[in-house]
Amino acid sequence: MSERKKYRRKPGTTVVAVQLALETEGFTFEKWGGRQHCKQGDWIVDSDGEVHTVDAEVFNKTYQQVSRGVYEKVGTVWAERAEAKGAIPTKEGASAYEPGDMLVFNDAEGTDGYAVSASKFASLYEPIDS
């Protein structure tokens, strides 16, 4: 893997999100080359047409409400370019990636990660100069 660097979400790149605040066991779905599962309290997020779920605890730590149903990702992420094909475990399941995709982590330790195409990542994130 390449060197992991710090990034932040670009201003104005908001998402639309709804919390799964229902009495439910959640649901399972296919996405990112694998089986995903969300649970009661998780969030269903639409990021410019890319719909996915986010663990409730992660969402509450990393998103801030802008207006009703609209949120902005705040804080720092760490990312590195994938050099080979693979899959990264996520809180919802696993996310497949190709060489050149970005592996993005919500923590410096790299334990809360997901994969994003390089072009999508470049449209959403900017580097933080250290």
DSSP file (Angstrom, degrees, kcal/mol; ACC not computed):
  #  RESIDUE AA STRUCTURE BP1 BP2  ACC     N-H-->O    O-->H-N    N-H-->O    O-->H-N    TCO  KAPPA ALPHA  PHI   PSI    X-CA   Y-CA   Z-CA
    1    1 A M              0   0    0      0, 0.0    81,-0.2     0, 0.0     3,-0.1   0.000 360.0 360.0 360.0 152.9    0.0    0.0    0.0
    2    2 A S        -     0   0    0     79,-1.6     2,-0.1     1,-0.2    81,-0.1  -0.232 360.0 -65.3 -78.4 175.9    1.0    3.6   -0.5
    3    3 A E        -     0   0    0      1,-0.1     2,-0.4    77,-0.1    78,-0.3  -0.397  51.5-122.1 -66.1 135.7    1.6    6.0    2.3
    4    4 A R        -     0   0    0     76,-0.1     2,-0.3    -2,-0.1    76,-0.2  -0.671  35.8-173.9 -81.2 128.8   -1.5    6.9    4.3
    5    5 A K  E     -A   79   0A   0     74,-2.9    74,-2.7    -2,-0.4     2,-0.3  -0.823  24.5-106.0-124.2 162.0   -2.3   10.7    4.2
    6    6 A K  E     +A   78   0A   0    122,-0.3   122,-2.3    -2,-0.3     2,-0.3  -0.680  39.9 169.9 -91.8 140.0   -4.8   13.0    6.0
    7    7 A Y  E     -AB  77 127A   0     70,-3.0    70,-2.6    -2,-0.3     2,-0.3  -0.921  19.0-152.3-139.6 163.6   -7.7   14.5    4.1
    8    8 A R  E     -AB  76 126A   0    118,-2.4   118,-2.7    -2,-0.3     2,-0.2  -0.960  35.4 -94.7-133.8 156.9  -10.9   16.4    4.8
    9    9 A R  E     - B   0 125A   0     66,-0.5   116,-0.3    -2,-0.3    66,-0.1  -0.465  47.0-108.5 -68.6 138.8  -14.2   16.5    2.9
   10   10 A K    >   -     0   0    0    114,-3.3     3,-1.5    -2,-0.2    63,-0.1  -0.397  41.9 -95.0 -67.2 144.2  -14.4   19.4    0.5
   11   11 A P  T 3  S+     0   0    0      0, 0.0    -1,-0.1     0, 0.0     3,-0.0  -0.298 108.5  24.4 -58.6 143.0  -16.8   22.2    1.5
   12   12 A G  T 3  S+     0   0    0      1,-0.1     2,-1.3    -3,-0.1    -2,-0.1   0.464  81.7 121.9  83.2   1.7  -20.3   21.9    0.1
   13   13 A T    <   +     0   0    0     -3,-1.5    60,-0.5   111,-0.1    -1,-0.1  -0.527  42.2 166.0 -95.9  68.3  -20.2   18.2   -0.5
   14   14 A T        -     0   0    0     -2,-1.3     2,-0.3    58,-0.1    34,-0.2  -0.283  23.7-147.0 -80.4 165.8  -23.2   17.4    1.6
   15   15 A V  E     -E   71   0B   0     56,-2.8    56,-2.7    32,-0.1     2,-0.5  -0.879  13.4-125.9-125.9 160.4  -25.2   14.2    1.8
   16   16 A V  E     +EF  70  46B   0     30,-2.1    30,-3.1    -2,-0.3     2,-0.4  -0.937  38.8 176.8-104.1 131.4  -28.9   13.4    2.3
   17   17 A A  E     - F   0  45B   0     52,-2.1     2,-0.4    -2,-0.5    28,-0.2  -0.992  22.3-169.9-143.4 145.9  -29.4   11.0    5.1
   18   18 A V  E     - F   0  44B   0     26,-2.0    26,-2.9    -2,-0.4     2,-0.3  -1.000  25.3-128.3-132.4 132.3  -32.2    9.3    7.1
   19   19 A Q  E     - F   0  43B   0     -2,-0.4     2,-2.3    24,-0.2    24,-0.3  -0.621  18.5-125.9 -81.0 138.6  -31.7    7.3   10.2
   20   20 A L        +     0   0    0     22,-3.6    21,-3.0    -2,-0.3     2,-1.2  -0.517  46.4 163.6 -79.8  71.7  -33.2    3.8   10.3
   21   21 A A        +     0   0    0     -2,-2.3     2,-0.3    19,-0.2    -1,-0.1  -0.455  31.7 110.3 -95.1  60.5  -35.1    4.7   13.5
   22   22 A L  S    S-     0   0    0     -2,-1.2     2,-1.2     2,-0.0    19,-0.1  -0.884  83.4 -96.0-128.4 158.4  -37.6    1.8   13.4
   23   23 A E  S    S+     0   0    0     -2,-0.3     2,-0.3    17,-0.1    -2,-0.1  -0.684  78.6 127.2 -72.9 101.4  -38.1   -1.4   15.4
   24   24 A T  S    S-     0   0    0     -2,-1.2    16,-0.5    -4,-0.1     3,-0.1  -0.986  70.4-132.5-155.6 158.5  -36.2   -3.6   13.0
   25   25 A E        -     0   0    0      1,-0.4     2,-0.1    -2,-0.3    -2,-0.1   0.318  62.7-121.3 -91.9   5.3  -33.5   -6.2   12.8
   26   26 A G        -     0   0    0     13,-0.2    -1,-0.4    -4,-0.1     2,-0.3  -0.460  29.3 -93.0  86.7-163.0  -32.2   -4.2    9.8
   27   27 A F  E     -I   38   0C   0     11,-1.3    11,-2.4    -2,-0.1     2,-0.4  -0.987  18.1-128.3-153.2 160.0  -31.7   -5.6    6.3
   28   28 A T  E     +I   37   0C   0     -2,-0.3     2,-0.3     9,-0.2     9,-0.2  -0.872  31.0 167.0-112.1 142.7  -29.1   -7.2    4.1
   29   29 A F  E     -I   36   0C   0      7,-2.4     7,-3.8    -2,-0.4     2,-0.5  -0.961  35.4-107.9-150.3 163.9  -28.2   -6.0    0.6
   30   30 A E  E     +I   35   0C   0     -2,-0.3     2,-0.3     5,-0.2     5,-0.2  -0.854  51.3 137.3 -99.3 128.2  -25.6   -6.4   -2.1
   31   31 A K  E >   +I   34   0C   0      3,-2.6     3,-1.5    -2,-0.5    63,-0.2  -0.954  56.5  19.0-164.2 150.4  -23.1   -3.6   -2.7
   32   32 A W  T 3  S-     0   0    0     -2,-0.3    64,-3.1     1,-0.3     3,-0.1   0.810 128.9 -56.9  57.2  34.5  -19.4   -3.0   -3.4
   33   33 A G  T 3  S+     0   0    0      1,-0.2     2,-0.3    62,-0.2    -1,-0.3   0.675 121.7  65.1  76.5  16.5  -18.9   -6.6   -4.4
   34   34 A G  E <  S-I   31   0C   0     -3,-1.5    -3,-2.6    60,-0.1     2,-0.4  -0.967  88.9 -80.3-159.3 174.0  -20.2   -8.1   -1.2
   35   35 A R  E     -I   30   0C   0     -2,-0.3    59,-0.4    -5,-0.2     2,-0.3  -0.705  45.0-167.7 -84.8 128.8  -23.1   -8.7    1.2
   36   36 A Q  E     -I   29   0C   0     -7,-3.8    -7,-2.4    -2,-0.4     2,-0.4  -0.827   6.4-162.9-116.1 154.4  -23.8   -5.7    3.5
   37   37 A H  E     -I   28   0C   0     55,-2.2     2,-0.3    -2,-0.3    -9,-0.2  -0.986   2.7-169.9-140.2 129.5  -26.0   -5.5    6.5
   38   38 A C  E     -I   27   0C   0    -11,-2.4   -11,-1.3    -2,-0.4     2,-0.3  -0.818  12.6-155.3-111.7 160.3  -27.4   -2.4    8.3
   39   39 A K    >   -     0   0    0     -2,-0.3     3,-2.4   -13,-0.2   -19,-0.2  -0.775  36.9 -60.1-129.7 171.2  -29.1   -2.5   11.7
   40   40 A Q  T 3  S+     0   0    0    -16,-0.5   -19,-0.2     1,-0.3    16,-0.1  -0.252 123.0  23.0 -51.1 132.1  -31.6   -0.5   13.7
   41   41 A G  T 3  S+     0   0    0    -21,-3.0    -1,-0.3     1,-0.3   -20,-0.1   0.155  92.6 124.1  93.7 -18.3  -30.2    3.1   14.2
   42   42 A D    <   -     0   0    0     -3,-2.4   -22,-3.6   -22,-0.3     2,-0.4  -0.182  60.3-115.1 -67.7 170.1  -27.9    3.0   11.2
   43   43 A W  E     -FG  19  54B   0     11,-2.8    11,-2.5   -24,-0.3     2,-0.6  -0.882   7.6-143.9-113.3 139.7  -28.1    5.8    8.5
   44   44 A I  E     -FG  18  53B   0    -26,-2.9   -26,-2.0    -2,-0.4     2,-0.4  -0.926  30.5-165.8 -99.0 118.4  -29.1    5.4    4.9
   45   45 A V  E     -FG  17  52B   0      7,-3.5     7,-2.5    -2,-0.6     2,-0.6  -0.898  20.3-161.4-117.7 132.6  -26.9    8.0    3.1
   46   46 A D  E     -FG  16  51B   0    -30,-3.1   -30,-2.1    -2,-0.4     2,-0.9  -0.942  10.1-175.9-111.0 107.9  -27.2    9.4   -0.5
   47   47 A S  E >  S- G   0  50B   0      3,-2.4     3,-1.3    -2,-0.6   -32,-0.1  -0.796  75.4 -45.1-106.2  87.8  -23.9   11.0   -1.5
   48   48 A D  T 3  S-     0   0    0     -2,-0.9    -1,-0.1     1,-0.3     3,-0.1   0.898 123.4 -37.0  54.8  45.9  -24.6   12.5   -4.9
   49   49 A G  T 3  S+     0   0    0      1,-0.2     2,-0.9     0, 0.0    -1,-0.3   0.267 114.3 113.1  92.8 -11.2  -26.5    9.4   -6.1
   50   50 A E  E <   -G   47   0B   0     -3,-1.3    -3,-2.4     2,-0.0     2,-0.4  -0.841  53.0-163.8 -94.4 103.6  -24.2    6.8   -4.4
   51   51 A V  E     +G   46   0B   0     -2,-0.9     2,-0.3    -5,-0.2    -5,-0.2  -0.766  23.8 139.9 -96.6 131.2  -26.5    5.3   -1.7
   52   52 A H  E     -G   45   0B   0     -7,-2.5    -7,-3.5    -2,-0.4     2,-0.3  -0.924  44.7-104.4-153.8 174.8  -25.0    3.3    1.1
   53   53 A T  E     -G   44   0B   0     -2,-0.3     2,-0.4    -9,-0.2    -9,-0.2  -0.802  22.4-157.3-109.5 155.1  -25.5    2.8    4.9
   54   54 A V  E     -G   43   0B   0    -11,-2.5   -11,-2.8    -2,-0.3     5,-0.0  -0.999  29.0-107.2-132.0 130.9  -23.4    4.1    7.7
   55   55 A D     >  -     0   0    0     -2,-0.4     4,-2.9   -13,-0.2     5,-0.2  -0.244  31.3-123.0 -50.7 138.5  -23.1    2.6   11.2
   56   56 A A  H  > S+     0   0    0      1,-0.2     4,-2.5     2,-0.2     5,-0.2   0.896 109.6  48.1 -57.2 -46.1  -25.0    4.9   13.7
   57   57 A E  H  > S+     0   0    0      2,-0.2     4,-1.4     1,-0.2    -1,-0.2   0.915 114.2  46.4 -64.0 -42.6  -21.9    5.4   16.0
   58   58 A V  H  > S+     0   0    0      2,-0.2     4,-2.0     1,-0.2     3,-0.3   0.928 112.3  50.7 -64.7 -45.6  -19.7    6.3   13.0
   59   59 A F  H  X S+     0   0    0     -4,-2.9     4,-2.1     1,-0.2    -2,-0.2   0.930 109.2  50.7 -58.6 -46.4  -22.3    8.6   11.5
   60   60 A N  H  < S+     0   0    0     -4,-2.5    -1,-0.2     1,-0.2    -2,-0.2   0.805 114.9  43.9 -64.1 -29.1  -22.8   10.5   14.8
   61   61 A K  H  < S+     0   0    0     -4,-1.4    -1,-0.2    -3,-0.3    -2,-0.2   0.772 123.7  32.8 -82.8 -28.1  -19.0   11.0   15.2
   62   62 A T  H  < S+     0   0    0     -4,-2.0    12,-2.7    -3,-0.2     2,-0.3   0.517 106.7  65.3-115.1  -6.3  -18.3   12.0   11.6
   63   63 A Y  E  <  -H   73   0B   0     -4,-2.1     2,-0.4    10,-0.3    10,-0.2  -0.914  54.2-162.4-122.0 149.2  -21.3   13.9   10.3
   64   64 A Q  E     -H   72   0B   0      8,-2.4     8,-2.6    -2,-0.3     2,-0.2  -0.990  28.4-113.0-127.9 135.7  -22.9   17.2   11.3
   65   65 A Q  E     +H   71   0B   0     -2,-0.4     6,-0.3     6,-0.2     3,-0.1  -0.488  30.1 176.1 -71.6 132.7  -26.4   18.4   10.4
   66   66 A V  E    S-     0   0B   0      4,-3.0     2,-0.3     1,-0.5     5,-0.2   0.785  71.1 -26.9 -99.2 -44.9  -26.6   21.3    8.0
   67   67 A S  E >  S-H   70   0B   0      3,-1.5     3,-2.6     0, 0.0    -1,-0.5  -0.920 100.8 -42.2-157.7 177.1  -30.4   21.3    7.7
   68   68 A R  T 3  S-     0   0    0      1,-0.3     3,-0.1    -2,-0.3    -3,-0.0  -0.270 130.2  -6.0 -54.6 116.0  -33.2   18.8    8.0
   69   69 A G  T 3  S+     0   0    0      1,-0.2   -52,-2.1    -2,-0.1     2,-0.5   0.364 113.2 105.5  81.6  -4.3  -32.0   15.6    6.2
   70   70 A V  E <   +EH  16  67B   0     -3,-2.6    -4,-3.0   -54,-0.2    -3,-1.5  -0.931  45.4 175.8-114.7 131.2  -28.8   17.3    5.0
   71   71 A Y  E     -EH  15  65B   0    -56,-2.7   -56,-2.8    -2,-0.5     2,-0.4  -0.911  20.3-148.1-133.9 156.7  -25.5   16.5    6.6
   72   72 A E  E     - H   0  64B   0     -8,-2.6    -8,-2.4    -2,-0.3     2,-0.4  -0.989  24.3-122.3-125.4 133.7  -21.8   17.3    6.0
   73   73 A K  E     - H   0  63B   0    -60,-0.5     2,-0.3    -2,-0.4   -10,-0.3  -0.623  37.4-171.4 -74.9 129.0  -18.9   15.0    6.9
   74   74 A V        +     0   0    0    -12,-2.7     2,-0.1    -2,-0.4    -1,-0.0  -0.786  36.0  31.8-119.4 161.7  -16.6   16.7    9.3
   75   75 A G  S    S-     0   0    0     -2,-0.3   -66,-0.5   -66,-0.1     2,-0.3  -0.390  89.3 -44.0  90.9-169.0  -13.2   15.9   10.7
   76   76 A T  E     -A    8   0A   0     30,-0.1     2,-0.3   -68,-0.1   -68,-0.2  -0.741  40.4-169.5-105.4 144.6  -10.3   14.1    9.2
   77   77 A V  E     -A    7   0A   0    -70,-2.6   -70,-3.0    -2,-0.3     2,-0.4  -0.907  15.4-140.4-122.2 159.6  -10.0   10.9    7.2
   78   78 A W  E     +AC   6 105A   0     27,-2.4    27,-3.0    -2,-0.3     2,-0.3  -0.964  26.1 179.0-118.3 136.6   -6.8    9.0    6.4
   79   79 A A  E     -AC   5 104A   0    -74,-2.7   -74,-2.9    -2,-0.4     2,-0.3  -0.974  14.7-176.7-142.5 153.3   -6.5    7.4    2.9
   80   80 A E  E     - C   0 103A   0     23,-1.8    23,-3.1    -2,-0.3     2,-0.4  -0.983  33.4-106.9-144.8 152.2   -4.0    5.5    0.8
   81   81 A R  E     - C   0 102A   0     -2,-0.3   -79,-1.6   -78,-0.3     2,-0.3  -0.651  33.4-124.1 -82.8 132.4   -4.0    4.2   -2.7
   82   82 A A        -     0   0    0     19,-3.3    18,-3.3    -2,-0.4    19,-0.1  -0.587  19.0-168.0 -75.1 134.5   -4.6    0.5   -3.2
   83   83 A E  S    S+     0   0    0     -2,-0.3     2,-0.3    16,-0.2    -1,-0.1   0.634  70.2  26.8 -96.7 -17.7   -1.8   -1.1   -5.2
   84   84 A A  S    S-     0   0    0     14,-0.1    -1,-0.1    15,-0.0    16,-0.1  -0.930  91.9 -87.1-140.6 162.8   -3.6   -4.5   -5.8
   85   85 A K        +     0   0    0     -2,-0.3     2,-0.3    14,-0.1    13,-0.2  -0.403  66.7 118.0 -66.4 144.7   -7.1   -5.8   -6.0
   86   86 A G  E     -J   97   0D   0     11,-2.1    11,-2.8    -2,-0.1     2,-0.3  -0.952  53.9 -96.5-177.2-162.7   -8.7   -6.8   -2.7
   87   87 A A  E     -J   96   0D   0     -2,-0.3     9,-0.2     9,-0.3   -54,-0.0  -0.995  20.8-149.8-143.1 142.8  -11.5   -6.3   -0.2
   88   88 A I  E     -J   95   0D   0      7,-2.6     7,-2.5    -2,-0.3     2,-0.2  -0.945  23.8-119.8-114.2 132.8  -11.5   -4.3    3.0
   89   89 A P  E     -J   94   0D   0      0, 0.0    24,-0.5     0, 0.0     5,-0.3  -0.494  35.4-174.6 -69.6 139.4  -13.7   -5.3    5.9
   90   90 A T        -     0   0    0      3,-2.7     3,-0.1    -2,-0.2    24,-0.1  -0.752  41.8-102.5-123.7 173.8  -16.3   -2.6    6.9
   91   91 A K  S    S+     0   0    0     22,-0.3     3,-0.1    -2,-0.2   -37,-0.1   0.725 124.5  43.0 -68.5 -20.3  -18.8   -2.3    9.7
   92   92 A E  S    S-     0   0    0    -39,-0.1   -55,-2.2   -56,-0.1     2,-0.2   0.627 132.2 -72.3 -99.3 -17.2  -21.5   -3.3    7.2
   93   93 A G  S    S-     0   0    0    -57,-0.2    -3,-2.7    -3,-0.1     2,-0.3  -0.776  77.5 -38.4 163.5-117.0  -19.7   -6.2    5.5
   94   94 A A  E     -J   89   0D   0    -59,-0.4     2,-0.5    -5,-0.3   -63,-0.2  -0.988  39.2-147.4-143.9 151.6  -16.8   -5.9    3.0
   95   95 A S  E     -J   88   0D   0     -7,-2.5    -7,-2.6    -2,-0.3   -62,-0.2  -0.978  15.7-142.9-124.3 118.7  -15.9   -3.5    0.2
   96   96 A A  E     -J   87   0D   0    -64,-3.1     2,-0.3    -2,-0.5    -9,-0.3  -0.480  22.2-173.3 -77.1 149.6  -14.1   -4.8   -2.9
   97   97 A Y  E     -J   86   0D   0    -11,-2.8   -11,-2.1    -2,-0.1     3,-0.0  -0.969  15.6-141.8-143.1 160.2  -11.5   -2.5   -4.5
   98   98 A E    >   -     0   0    0     -2,-0.3     3,-2.1   -13,-0.2   -16,-0.2  -0.716  46.8 -73.0-112.4 163.4   -9.3   -2.4   -7.6
   99   99 A P  T 3  S+     0   0    0      0, 0.0   -16,-0.2     0, 0.0    -1,-0.1  -0.356 122.5  27.5 -55.6 135.0   -5.7   -1.1   -8.0
  100  100 A G  T 3  S+     0   0    0    -18,-3.3   -17,-0.1     1,-0.4   -15,-0.0   0.109  91.4 123.0  96.3 -21.2   -5.7    2.7   -7.8
  101  101 A D    <   -     0   0    0     -3,-2.1   -19,-3.3    16,-0.1     2,-0.4  -0.249  65.2-112.0 -65.3 162.5   -8.8    2.9   -5.7
  102  102 A M  E     -CD  81 116A   0     14,-3.4    14,-2.6   -21,-0.2     2,-0.6  -0.844  15.0-149.1-101.9 134.4   -8.6    4.7   -2.4
  103  103 A L  E     -CD  80 115A   0    -23,-3.1   -23,-1.8    -2,-0.4     2,-0.4  -0.919  24.1-164.5 -98.9 119.0   -8.8    3.0    1.0
  104  104 A V  E     -CD  79 114A   0     10,-3.1    10,-2.0    -2,-0.6     2,-0.4  -0.863   7.8-166.6-114.9 138.3  -10.3    5.5    3.4
  105  105 A F  E     -CD  78 113A   0    -27,-3.0   -27,-2.4    -2,-0.4     8,-0.2  -0.975  22.1-152.0-128.7 137.9  -10.3    5.3    7.2
  106  106 A N  S    S+     0   0    0      6,-2.7     2,-0.3    -2,-0.4   -30,-0.1   0.469  87.1  46.8 -82.7  -2.7  -12.3    7.3    9.7
  107  107 A D  S >  S-     0   0    0      5,-0.3     3,-1.3   -29,-0.1   -29,-0.2  -0.972  83.6-121.3-139.4 154.7   -9.5    6.8   12.3
  108  108 A A  T 3  S+     0   0    0     -2,-0.3    -1,-0.1     1,-0.3   -31,-0.0   0.760 109.6  62.8 -65.2 -25.7   -5.7    7.1   12.2
  109  109 A E  T 3  S-     0   0    0      1,-0.0    -1,-0.3    -3,-0.0    -3,-0.0   0.647 105.9-125.6 -76.0 -15.0   -5.3    3.4   13.3
  110  110 A G  S <  S+     0   0    0     -3,-1.3     3,-0.2     2,-0.1    -2,-0.1   0.815  74.0 121.9  75.9  30.7   -7.0    2.3   10.1
  111  111 A T        +     0   0    0      1,-0.2     2,-0.6     2,-0.0    -3,-0.1   0.672  65.9  53.7 -98.7 -19.0   -9.7    0.2   11.8
  112  112 A D  S    S+     0   0    0     -5,-0.2    -6,-2.7   -22,-0.1    -5,-0.3  -0.772  83.6 150.0-117.0  84.4  -12.8    1.8   10.4
  113  113 A G  E     +D  105   0A   0     -2,-0.6     2,-0.3   -24,-0.5   -22,-0.3  -0.654  26.3 174.0-121.1 170.3  -12.3    1.7    6.6
  114  114 A Y  E     -D  104   0A   0    -10,-2.0   -10,-3.1    -2,-0.2     2,-0.3  -0.952  30.5-109.8-161.4 164.9  -14.0    1.5    3.3
  115  115 A A  E     +D  103   0A   0     -2,-0.3     2,-0.3   -12,-0.2   -12,-0.2  -0.821  28.5 178.9-108.5 146.1  -13.0    1.7   -0.4
  116  116 A V  E     -D  102   0A   0    -14,-2.6   -14,-3.4    -2,-0.3    -2,-0.0  -0.994  35.7-103.5-141.0 142.5  -13.7    4.5   -2.9
  117  117 A S     >  -     0   0    0     -2,-0.3     4,-2.6   -16,-0.2     5,-0.2  -0.336  34.3-117.8 -61.7 151.0  -12.8    4.9   -6.5
  118  118 A A  H  > S+     0   0    0      1,-0.2     4,-2.4     2,-0.2     5,-0.2   0.885 113.7  50.5 -59.8 -40.4   -9.9    7.4   -7.0
  119  119 A S  H  > S+     0   0    0      2,-0.2     4,-1.4     1,-0.2    -1,-0.2   0.908 112.0  46.2 -67.9 -41.1  -12.1    9.7   -9.1
  120  120 A K  H  > S+     0   0    0      2,-0.2     4,-1.1     1,-0.2    -2,-0.2   0.914 112.7  51.0 -65.3 -42.6  -14.9    9.8   -6.6
  121  121 A F  H >X S+     0   0    0     -4,-2.6     4,-2.7     1,-0.2     3,-0.8   0.928 108.5  51.3 -60.4 -45.7  -12.4   10.4   -3.8
  122  122 A A  H 3< S+     0   0    0     -4,-2.4    -1,-0.2     1,-0.2    -2,-0.2   0.811 108.8  52.1 -63.2 -30.4  -10.8   13.3   -5.6
  123  123 A S  H 3< S+     0   0    0     -4,-1.4    -1,-0.2    -5,-0.2    -2,-0.2   0.725 120.1  33.2 -77.6 -20.1  -14.2   14.9   -6.1
  124  124 A L  H << S+     0   0    0     -4,-1.1  -114,-3.3    -3,-0.8     2,-0.3   0.723 113.6  50.4-106.8 -26.7  -15.1   14.7   -2.4
  125  125 A Y  E  <  -B    9   0A   0     -4,-2.7  -116,-0.2  -116,-0.3    -1,-0.1  -0.830  51.6-164.3-123.9 153.4  -11.8   15.1   -0.5
  126  126 A E  E     -B    8   0A   0   -118,-2.7  -118,-2.4    -2,-0.3    -3,-0.0  -0.978  33.4-102.8-131.0 147.5   -8.9   17.5   -0.3
  127  127 A P  E     -B    7   0A   0      0, 0.0     2,-0.6     0, 0.0  -120,-0.3  -0.314  23.8-136.2 -69.2 151.1   -5.5   16.8    1.4
  128  128 A I        -     0   0    0   -122,-2.3  -122,-0.3    -2,-0.0     2,-0.3  -0.942  22.7-127.4-104.0 121.3   -4.6   18.4    4.7
  129  129 A D              0   0    0     -2,-0.6  -122,-0.0     1,-0.2     0, 0.0  -0.537 360.0 360.0 -69.7 128.0   -1.1   19.8    4.8
  130  130 A S              0   0    0     -2,-0.3    -1,-0.2  -124,-0.1    -2,-0.0   0.415 360.0 360.0 -99.6 360.0    0.8   18.4    7.7
